[in-house]
C-alpha cells in the first residue's frame, strides 16, 4: 500500500478531536502493518449527544477533513488502557482485543472535501488525492 493515497474514515466528533490535537489515539479491533500518512475522512453518522459532550457542533460529515501520520499500532491491555485512556478521550471500560493506533501531526484541510468513505484503511482515487493535496496549506519548517 502506498501512503500517499490511503485514508481512514473516523466518525465525528472523534475526527474533529484528532484535528484539534485533543485525541492522539484511535481504537480499532484490527491492526495494520502500514505506518505513514493517512487522509482523514469523516463518516456520515451523527451523535448529537457525543458532539455536545465535547462542546462541538456543526461538524462536517461525509467528507475528507485533513490528514495525519499513523506512527504505531499497539495492542491494549488493562494497564495500557488506563495509562492511555485520556489520549483516546474515552471514559468507557477496557475492551479485550482492541488496538491503539497512535496519531501524530494532524492537519486540517481549509474546507471539507465531500466524498464517500470505506471501511478499514482504503485507497483514495487519484483525482480526489490531487484535490486534497492542492487544498492543504503549505507546510512550514
N, C-alpha and C positions, 0 to 999 in steps of 0.2 A: 504494500500500500504506500502510495506517495502522499506525504503530509500536506502538500500544497493544495490538494483538492478534497481533503477529508473534513467531515463535520460530525457534530453530535447534537441531537435535539434534547433540550432540557426544559422542563415545564417552568412556567412562571409561578411564583416570584423568584424561584431559585436562580434562573438565568440572570435576572436583574441584580441579585445579591452577588453573583460572580463578577459582574461588570463593576459593581460598586466596591469590590475588594473585601466585602464582608463575608464571603463564602469562598474558601480555598480547597474544599474537598467536595467531591461529588460521589455519592454512594451508588454502587451498581451491584447486581448479583452475578455479574460475569466479568471476565478480565480481557485485556488485550495486550499484545506484545508491543503495540505501537507506542512510541513516545515522540512528541513534537507538536506542531501547531494544529489546532482544530478550529474550524469555523463554528461559532455558537449560534444554533438555531433554537427558536422558542416554539414549543408546542402550542396548539390552539386551545387546550383545556383551560378552564377558568376555575379558580378557587378564591372567591372574594374574601372569605374569612382569613385565609392564609395571607393574602395581599395586605389586609388591614393589620394583621398581627405584626408585620414588618413595616407598617407605615407607608405602604406603596399603593399606587392607584394608576389607572390608565396605562397599563403595561402593554407593550407590543406583543402580539401573539401571531403565530404562523408566519414567522419571518426570521431572517438572519439578522442578528443584532451586534455581532462582534466576533472576536476570536480570542483564544487563549492557548497556552502551552500546557500539554499534558506531560508532566515530568516524572510521574511514578504511579504505579498501581500496587497497593499493598493490601493483603488480607487483614480483616479486622478480627480482633479477639476482644473479650470484655475489657481488658486493661487498656488496649489501644483506643477502643471506642470512648472510654471515659476521658482519656487524655486529649483526643481529637474532636470530641463532640462539638465544641464551640466553633471549630473551623468549618463544620458542616451546617451549623445553625439548627440542629435537630434536638428536640428535648425528649425524643422517644427512646425506647429501650434498645439495647444491643440486639441485633438480629444475626444469628449464625449464617455463614455463607455469603456475607457481604464484603465487598472490596471498596477501599477508599481510593479514588482517583485524585491525585494531587495536581492542583491547578495553579499556574503562575502566569504572570504577565497578561492578564485580561485587558483587552482594549475594545472600546465601543465604536461601532460604526456611527457616523453622524446622523444617519437616518436608517430605520429598519428597511430591509430588502425583502418584500413579501415572497414567500416560497413555501412549498410543501416540504415536510421533513420525512425522516425514515427512522426505523429502529436501528440500534447499535451504532457503531462508527460507520459512516457511509460516504461514498464518493459523490462529490458535487459536480454537476455539469460544468464543462469548461467555460461556457458563456456566462454562467452565474458567477463563477470564480473571478472572471475578468471584471465583472461589475463590482463584486465585493472588494477586490484589490484596489480598483480605481477609487472607491468610496473611502478607503481607510486614510486617515490623516498620516502624513509623512512622519516616520519615527525620528526622534531626535536623540542624540547621544549615541 
